[in-house]
Amino acid sequence: MLLPELSHTQNEGEDSSFFQLNASDYLSSLDAGKQPYLFLNPGFFQLLLSEAQEQKIKYNGTKDIKNLEASLNHYQLTIQLLDKIRLSSHNPELQSILNKSHSIIEDGIEVAYQLHKETSNPKFLETAFYFSEKDKIFQRHLFFGDLNWRELTMLPEHLVHKSNRLISEIDKYENQFYDAIRSQADSLQLSIKKQLDEVHQGYVSLIADIENDYPEYFNIKYFNQIASIEVLQKDWLDSLSGLLEIFAGDKHTYLFNISKNKSSVLQLPALSHQSVTVQQWLDLLGDPTADFSLYQEVAHQLYTSWLQPVLQNTSLKNIWVIQDGYFGLLPLEALVMDKNPVKNYAELNYVLNKHTFTYGFSASHLKFKKEHPNPIQASKTFLGMAKKSSPGSSEIKSIKRRILFGDIYTGEKANKEKFIQKSPSYKVLHLPDALTQNETLSFFNEELTKEELMQLPLHTGLATLSNSPVDLGIKQTASLIRSFSEAGCQNILLSLWERRNRSESNNDLLTEFYALLTKDYSVDAALQKAKLDYISEAENSLNAHPYHWASLVHFGNNQALDLKKIRKYPIWIMVYLLSFFLILGLYIWKKSPSDPSLDEKFRINTE
């Protein structure tokens, strides 16, 4: 169990005066490397944050590296306190601070980045990456904060009440302890501290019991395992895989580039400062009639700024992208790697040509999922559901032609009740027209909420949401993917925007994708090859425009789907076998005992 320190017990020989100082003096008197007690108190939190900011300002004036290191130390304490608030406080004022955690962490990353730049010490790169991963955990917490965790994970009511009672007592004693230190009430400090330690111990024991008995609840509320760069390099990445983690701040965007043997970080202007170019690219992505030379110019400009510094001169093939904010809606594979003269969209040198992309929300959580996989235990293979009036009906029928064992439901049969009943039994779920802007899935009769989705016992290898009736926003995209993932789905294929006027060639892209999965391709490799084949076989140049193929992005862990058993044999083989058996039957019929030559052979001697 990995939790931040919840209490500080005075060690033998430790200067007892630390309990007697006011908070400001207490901070300034700490010896280097000594872990202070982190009070669950808004005033103390502001004190830590102000100290971090003040030391940073001092560095800007003196350029003394010690000031920058002191600033980083206080940001580390501030973020530890944020974690303590997340896990063990119901104080509304403290909880509201969590909503500001992203900007606080950005300031901490900025200091760690500056120290790494000044010293080239890898420990500061590790610290910056740790802050980025901690931010991903806070974002996950805020997502689940709107849900009823107890109902989703079947946690007993009495444990919820016990947890709430202990947290309320912690809040009470923390504030009393902080006030006693500020007023220098010596005897009162020790009395309150004793009571606080007892409550803390009870809370830690409760969390340990929940981890053992209700792991799903624990992993939602208390997940706190941060994988370091060193651990990711050793235990997760192989020689062909790289990690591109994005932290999108208000002032800067940070790109952490980690491969098996190397790691670096790149500081870029915030996306809001690049808005003209980014918006121009998005406008071109959304217009399949746009001039390809203009698209090449803009897409290459963004590639040069974002990806070239981390992907050039590398043999990496598979890229894991830990997205953040607006970056979660940008299909990086549609950027262009050079400006060599070409004639049309099909000839552009897309990033897709060289790399596969798999998106996620946290490197630590993806690593955890890989180490604790949810087995794909579904007994059936393919479930497709689409409203009869939509293009999705032809899409799932086209896909089923390549899938031998599949079930499809359209029109009134594609309803919410049917999905709830059937979905846990299938390895692949294909929902071409279920996406909405309301963080729900739309069926024939009504919508399925994210809470209802997360309660389904899915054992699914892949869920495909292949088209959107509207362009999804950041919140809707993250919500749907997290919901499917927590329900037990290993991989999600999601359309980032509406593909209007879908053609048979669009369906061919998806059917080719599924056909490749039956040939042992991983999800990311199958999607890459299906897109490349689609581009090369496009009916005309405009059909090769990224609008038609770049909307489909893959989130997940690339767990093997084992779909070989559903491979459908080509129709000519079926015709051949049928003809063979018809001819064989005709031959046997003609050579039946009524034939005189056989009469003699099979005549029964009755004499």
Secondary structure, DSSP 8 states (H G I E B T S, - for coil): -----------TT--GGGGTS-HHHHHHT--TT--------HHHHHHHHHHHHHHHHHHHHH--HHHHHHHHHHHHHHHHHHHHHHHH---HHHHHHHTTHHHHHHHHHHHHHHHHHHH--HHHHHHHHHHHHHHHHHHHHHHHTTS-HHHHHT--HHHHHHHHHHHHHHHHHHHHHHHHHHTT-HHHHHHHHHHHHHHHHHHHHHHHHHHHH-HHHHHHHS------HHHHHHHT--TTEEEEEEEE-SSEEEEEEE-SS-EEEEEEE-GGGGHHHHHHHHHHHT-TTS-HHHHHHHHHHHHHHHTHHHHTT----EEEEE--GGGGG--GGGSBS-----SSGGGS-BGGGT-EEEEES-HHHHHHHHHS------SEEEEEEE-TTSTHHHHHHHHHTTBSSEEEEEGGGS-HHHHHHHGGGEEEEE-TT-B-TTSSEE-SS-EE-HHHHHTS----SEEEE---SS---HHHHHHHHHHHHHHT-SEEEEESS---S--HHHHHHHHHHHHHHTTT--HHHHHHHHHHHHHHT-SSGGGGSGGGTTTEEEEE-------GGGB---HHHHHHHHHHHHHHHHHHHHTSTTSHHHHHHH-----
